Amino acid sequence: MLLATFQIIGGFVLLLLGGEGTVRGASSIATRFKVSPYVIGATVVAFGTSTPELAVTISASLSGSPDLALGNVVGSNIANLGLILGLAAMVSTLILPRGTLRREVPMMAVVAILLIVFGWDGGITRFEGIVLLVAMVTLIVTTILSHRFDTSGDEEINKYSLPISLLFLFTGIAALIFGGNVIVSGATTISRHLGVPEWVIGIGVVAVGTSLPEVAASVTAAAKGKGELAIGNVFGSNAFNVLFVLGIGSVIEPIQVENPIKFDLIVFLIMTIFPVFLLIVWHKLPRWSGIILFSGYISYIGFSFGLFT
């Protein structure tokens, strides 16, 4: 039990360090192509900060822990919207340009619909995983092609030489993969020892842990007045989690969970609709909306762990 606790703590540290290294290396490489801040946030940064979810989900799938695999993705997406976007909006009002909004709202709708439709029966089949992967490739190509090249915001991202950038990138990914393996092992041991369902561990403890890189990236971006980057990171990360992480995990091993997940999927849908609605109406997320998102997430976690029953 004590060893498993240290495994989770050590795994979280590796995820945080690995996510930071991945983001630094990938962002440095991406800025050389002079793409817009949103594209960097929705693709490169989202990919880097979501690699922990990928590592945990693959490890969980291979080790026969489907509840942990799917719970991690659903919990991480809810954490991205409630915890991360909420904290970022509380730090500073987040503004999204009208043109970017028109392009990205359909993307968020497709991601939410696919997760709810495919996951409503409690699992993701191998065929559904292939559909998710095809949608991921389409999304990345569309996102890059639909944004004009823009050098604004490049000064906010450190540029390193190519060798240093690659070192950050690959070292970070290695730390993320190892950290994911360690967390899966520790979380599974604790859940079985305490009789806590793996699903609850996945949507709570592991989901928050794998979301730490997004917290650092989005809150830092918001504090620097880069709301577009913060929103792009959250939306892109959610898309990556659903389309790529679940896609890869279910292709490797079809995912079928034992616990009912409809409530969690409904929470995810509500947490998606709320900020998107505000962005459509006002093109921004005021600080009060951040308080609502954050409070909603805390309530969801409390309910999941039975604190309100």
N, C-alpha and C positions, 0 to 999 in steps of 0.2 A: 504493500500500500504506500509506504513512504517512498520507496524507489519509484513507483509509478508517478507520484506527485512531483518528484524531482525530474522525471522524464518530461512531464508536461511543461514544467517551468523552463527547463533547458531547451525544449523544442520551441517554445514561444520566443526565447532569446535568439535562437537560430533563424526563426522565421522573420523576426524584426530586422536582424542584421542582413539576412539574405535578401529580404525585400528591398532594403535600402541600397544594397550593392547592385541589385538588378535594375532598379529604377535609375540610379546614377549612370550606370553603363549604357543602358538602352536609350535613355533620354539624351545623353551626350552624342550618341551615334545618330539619333533621329534629327537633332537640331542641324546636323550637317546637310540635311535635305530641305531645310527651311520650310517645314510644314507648320500649319497654324497651331496655336496652343490647344484648341479643342481636339484636334487630331492626335496630338501627342498624348493628351490626357485620356482620350477614348481608345487609343490603340496601344502605344508603347507603355505608358505609365499604368494603364489598366491591366495590360498583360503582365507586367512585372509585379504589381501589387496583388494580382490574383493567382500568381504561381503557387502560393501556399495552399489555396483551395484545391488546385490541381494536384499537388503532391499528396495532400491528405486524402482526397477522393480516390485517386488511383491506388494508394496504399490500402485504404479501407476496402475497396472493391476486391483487390487481390487477396486480402486477408480474411475475406468472408464476413465483412461488417457493413452490409448495405444500408442499414439505418444510419450509421455514422457517415457514410458517403453522401447520401441524399440530404440528410439532416444538416451536414456542413454547408452544402450549397444553398439550401433554402434559408438556413439561419444566417449565413454570410450576406445574402442578398437583402434580407430584412435589416441586418446590422448596417449594411452600406447605406440604406435609405434612412433608417431611424437614428442610428448612433452617429455615423460618419457625416452624412449630409446634414443631419440635425446640428451637430457640433459646429460644422463649417459655417452654416447659416447663422448660428448664434454668435460666432466670431465676427462675421461681416456679412452684410447683405450680398447675396449671390445673384449676379446678372448674367443672362444669356441672350446674345443677339437674336433678333427676330429671325434672320435667315437660318441660323444654326438650329433654332427651335423647330422650324418647319421641317427640317430634314431629320431631326433626331426623335421627335415624338412618335412617328410611325415605328421607328426602330424599337423604342421602349414598349410600345403596344404589342409588337410581334413577339418580343422576348417574354413578356408577361403571359400572353396567350399560349405560347408553346409550353411554358413550364406548367401552367395550370391544366391544360388539356392533356399533356403527356403524363403529368404526375398525379392527376386526380384519382387514378386507380391504385396509387401507392407504389408505382414502379416505372422504370424507363427500360423499354425493350432495346435490343440491339439495332433494330430497324429505326426506331425513334432516335437512337443515338446518331445514326448516319444522317438522318434528316437534320439534326441539330448541327452537326459538323458542316454540312453543305450550307446551312443558313449562316454559320459563322464566317465562312470564306466569302460569301456574298456580302455580308455586312461590312467586313473589313475593306473589301474592294470599293464598295459603294461609299463608305465614309471617307476614304482617301480621295476618291475621284470627285466627290461632291463639294470638297473644300478647296478653295484656291490657296496656293502657296502664300505664306505670310510669315514674315520674320518677327512680328510683334511678340513680345514675351520671351524671346530667346535669351535676353539678358538675365532672366530669372533662373536659367538652367546652366549649371556648370558644364563647361566643355573641356574634355580631356583628350589627350592624344588617342589615336585608335587602339594601340596596344593596351593602354591603361583602361580604356572604355571596355574592351573585350575582357580584360581581367576582372573588372567589377561585375560584368554581366555573368560570366561563367562561374565565378566563385560564388556569386549571389545565388544562382540557380542551384548549385550543388548544396549550399547551406539550406535552401528551401526544401529540397527533396529529402535530405537527411532529417531536417526538423520535422517534416510531415510524417515520416516513418516513426519517429520517436513519439510524437503526439498521439498517433493512432494507437500505438502500443500502450502508452500510459492511460489514455482515456478509456480504452476498452477494459483494461484491468480494473480501474476504479469503478466503472459503471457496473461491472459484474460483481465486484466485491460489495458494493452498496445496494445492489438491486435496482439501480437507476437505469431506466431504458437508454440504450445507446442513442436513440433518436434525440432525447432530451439533452444528453451530453453533446451531441453533434450541433444542435441548433443554439446551444448556449455557450459552454466553455470553449469548445473547439472553434465555433464560428467567430466568436469574439477574438480569439487568439490569431486566427488566420486573417482577420480584418485589420490587425494592427498596422500593416504597411499602408493601407488605404487611409487610416486615421491620420498618420503622419503626413502623407502626401496631400490630402484634401484640406486638412486644417491649416497646414503651412501655406498652401496656395491661397486659401481664403484670407489669411492674415496678411498676405502680400498683395491683396486686391485682385487676385487672379481667379475670380469666381468661375470663369469659363473653364479653366483647367480643373477646378475642384468638381464641378458638375460633370464634366467629361470623364473624369476618373471614376466617379460613382456609377454613372450610367454605363460607361464602357466596361467596368468591372462586372456589373450585373449581367451584361450581355455575354461577357467572356465566361462567367461562371455557369450560366445556363447552357449556352450553345457549345462551348468548347470543353469545359470541365466535365459536365454531365455527359456530353457527347462521347468524349474519350473514355470516361469511366464505364458507361453502359455498353460501348462497343467491346471493351476488354472483357467485361462480365455484366450481363443484364442485371439491373438493380431492382430489387423487390423488397419493400420494407414491411414490417409487421405492424407498426403503430399507425393509427389513423393520422393523415397529414392534411386533411381538407381545411381544418382551421388555420393551420400555418400558411397554406396557399392563399386563403382569403385575406389573411393579414398582409401577406406580400402584395396582393393586388391593391388593397387599400393604401398601403404605404407607397405604392407606385403612382396611383391615381392622384393622390393629394398634391405632391410637389409638381407633377406634370400639369395639373389643373391651374395651379398658381402661376407657373411659367407661361402657360397659354394666355392667361388673363392679364398678368402684369409684367411678364418677361423677367421676373426676378423672384427670389425667395427671401422675404423679409426676415428679420431676426425672430419675430414672434412665431413664424412658421417653423424655425429651427427648434424652438422650445416645444412646440406641439409634436414634431417628429421625434425628438429625444424622449419626451415624456411617454409617447406611445410605445417606443421601443422598451423602455424600462418596465412599463406595464405588461407588455408581452412576455418579457423574460420572467417577471414575477409570477405571471399566470402559468407559464410553462413549467416552472419549478414548484408550483403548488403553494406559493407564498400567500395567495389571496383566497385560499379555500380552507 
